[in-house]
Amino acid sequence: MFISFLIMLREGFEASLIVGILASYLVQTGRRSALPSVMAGVTAAIVVSVIVGIIITITGSEFPQAEQEMFESAVGLFAVFMLISMVFWMRKVGRTIKKELHDKVDAALQKAHSTNWSWALFATAFLVTGREGLEAVVFMIAILQQSTDATVFIGGALGLVCAAILGYAVFKGGMKLNMRAFFRWTGVFIILVAGGLLSGVLVHLHEAGVFNLFQTQAFDLSSVLPSDSLLGVLLGGMFGYRDAPTVGELGIYLIFTIPALILFLMPQASAPAPKPVS
């Protein structure tokens, strides 16, 4: 539940920030009449994301066992790629995202003719929020492969509700939130989650008979922290914990997470100051 809550909180908060930036910019520049086009684009992005999620889930459930394992491996790999892309993208553009979105709105309006500017804004809102929606769908599917408990959906729904409240509060000025710290520490957590998903991919590939290397048991913590204990279940749902992992599972987790965390936590170089015109 907690992992789905946190991921949907972050995804939903990113989406609400984007929508808030677009909407507030239109209001500030006297384009309030364009707001329905933005909201229509956001709604369409949500609908398409849900449809894509349903199609992926139904399609995957119809495969035989071996193909099912391969499908789950592919979804897991894609989820890892999207998770890492998301945290590093926000790390890179977090300080300039408002300006970038303002530029996108201006460019959309400048390129569009006076009769179809609403479609240009619709497309802009659809694309920028659709990315978040598709990411959220992929993440939820990957999480459901780890656990089919109904609390996964409850956690995800609560995360989205909290994200919407946070986004509204931030842009209304009633709540001060250190967004840099928020994205930084949720980013650390998500990198650890991605590492667990990646080790889970190795398990699926082994069960599909595709990858059979490094299957020696690395250690056995079943007497100390069994996977079916309360803490073991929580750690398994969050980070893919297994009380008796193979060398391959442990190795790929460490090889992935350690460099990713180092790169993510490294101080960002400040943009060079513009040179004075002589």
N, C-alpha and C positions, 0 to 999 in steps of 0.2 A: 504493500500500500504506500509506504513512504517513498519508495523509488519512483513510482508512477506520479505521486503527488509532486515531488520535487522537479521531475522532468517537465511535467505539464505546467507547473508554476513558472518555470523558466521560459518554456516555449510560449506560454500564454502571455507572460509579461513582455517578452520581446514583441509579440504580435500587437499587444495593446499599446506599447510604446510607439510602434510604427503607425498604427491607426491614429493615435493621439497626435503625433507629429504632423501627419498629413492633414487631419481635421483642423488643428489649431492654426496651421499655416494658411489654409484656405480662408478661415475666419479672419485672421489678421490682415490678409491681403484683399479683403472685400469680396471673396468668392464663396460666400456662405451657400449660395444656390447650388454649388457643385457638390455639397456634402452628400446628397442622396446617391450620386454616382459612386462616390468612395464607399459608402456603406453597402451598395449593391455589389461592388467588386469584392468586398470582404465577405459578404454572405455567400456569393458564388464560390469563392475560394474554400470556404468551410464545407459547402455541399460537395464539391468535387473531391476534397480530401477524404470525407467520410465514404463516398462512393468507391474511391480507389482502395481504401482500407477494407471495405466489404468484399470487393473483387479479389484482392490479394488473399484474404482469409479463406474465402470459399474455394478459390483455385488451389491453394495449398492443401486444404483438407481432403481433396479428392485424389491426391497422389498415393501410390503404393508406399510401403514403409521406407524403402531405400531412397526413393525419389522425394519422399516427405523430409527425410533427414537432409538431403541435398538442398531442398527448397529452404528449409530453416537455416541452413548454413549460409545460403545466399542472402537471406533477409538479415541475418545477424551481421554479416560482413558489411552490407549496405548501411545498416544502422550504426555500426562503428564508424564508418566513413562519414556519415552525416553528423554524428555526434562531435567528432573531432573537427570537422569543417565548421560546425556551428560555434564551438567555443573559441576557436582561433579566429574566425571571422569577427565575432563580437569583440574579441580582444583587440583586433586591428582597427575596426571602424567605430568602436564604442564612443570615442571622443568626437567623431565627425559625422555620426549617422544622421543627425538633424540636418546638417547642411546638404548631405548627399540626397536625402529625401526631398528637401526643398528644391534642389536642382532638378530632380526627376519630375516633379510636378510642373516646374517652369518649362522644362523641355517638352513635356507631353502637351502642354497648352500651346506652346509656340509652334509645334509641328502640326497640330490639329487644325482643321478648318473651323470656322465659327459654327458650322452645323453639327459637327461631331466631336466637339471638345469633351462632352460628357462620356463618350466612349473611350477617349484617351485616358481620362481619369479613372474610369472603370477598370481599364486594362492595367494601369499603374498599381491601383489598390489590389487588384486580383493577383498580380505577379508577386508583389512584395509580401503579401500576407499568405498567399498560396504556398510559398516556400516554407514558411513556418508550419502551416497546416500539414503538409506532406511529411515534414520531418517528424511532427508529433505522431502521425499515423504509423510511420515506420518504427518509431521508438516503442509505441504501445504494442505493436505486433511482436517485436523482439522481446519485450517484457513478458507478454503472455506465453511465449515459448518457454520461459523460465518458470512461470507460475500462472495457473488458470483460476486462481482464487478470485472471487467476486470483488474482494477489497481492492484489487488492482484498478477496477473501473471507478470505485468510490474515491480512491486516492486521486486518480486522474481528474475526475469531475471537481473535487475540492480544490485541486491545484489550479484549474482553469478559473473557478470562481474567485479564488484569492488573487490570481493574476489580474483579473479584470478590475477588482477593487483597488489593488495596488496601482495599476496603470491610471485609473481615474483619479485616485487621490494625489498621485505625483503631479499630474498635469493640471489639477485644480489648485495646486499649491497648498493643500491642507496637510500634506505629509512630506517630510524631507527624507529621502532615501539615498544612501550612498550607493548609487548604481554601479560604480566601479568595483566596490567591495562585493556587492551582491553577485555580479557576473564573475568576479574572480574566484570566489569560494564555491559557488555552484559549479563553476568550470572545473575546479579541482575534483569535486565529487563526481562529476559526469565523466571525467577521464578515467577514474577508477571503475565506474560502471562500464564504460566502453571496454576496459581491460577484461572485466568479467564476461562480457558478451563475446569477446574474441576467444577467450579460453573455451567458452561454450560452443563456439563454432568448431573448434578442434574435436570436441566430444561428438558433435553431430557427424562430422566427417568420418570419424572412427566408426561410429555406429552404422554409417552407410557403406563401410568397407573401403573407403577411398584413402584414408590416411591411417596407417598402422605403425608409424614410427614413434619412438620415445614414449612407449606405453608403460615403462617401468614406474612403479609407484614411488613418488618423491618422498612422502612421509605419511604417517597415519595418526590423525588427531581424533579418531572416533571415540577414544576413551576419555578425552579431555573436552572436546567441543564437537559432538556428533552433528552431522548435517540435519538430523531430524529434531534436534533440540530447538527451543524457542529462539535462542541467539543464532544458532546455526541456520535456521530457516530465514531469519532476518538478513543475515550476512549473505546467504545464498541468493535471496531475492534482490539484494542491492548490488553485490559485487561478484556473484557467481561462485560463492565459497563452496568448496567440497572438502570433506574431512580427510579424504585420501586421494589427492590429485595425482595425476601422472606427471612425469618429468616434462612432457610436452605442454600440458596445461599450465603448470607453474612457470615454465620457461617463457612461453609466449606472453603470459600476463606481465612478467617482470620486464621482458625485452620491450614490450609496448608501453607500459605505464611509466617506467622510470624516465626514458628520454622525453616522453610527451609532457610529463610534469615539469621537467627541467626547462624545456622550451617554453611552456606556458607561463611559468613563474619568473622567467628571466625578465629583468627590467627592459621596458621598451625604449628604444632610442628616440629621443626628442626630435621633432622635425626641425631641420635647419632654419635658422632665421633668415628672412629675405635680405639679400644684399642691398645696401643703399645705392640708389642711382647716382652716379657721379655726374 
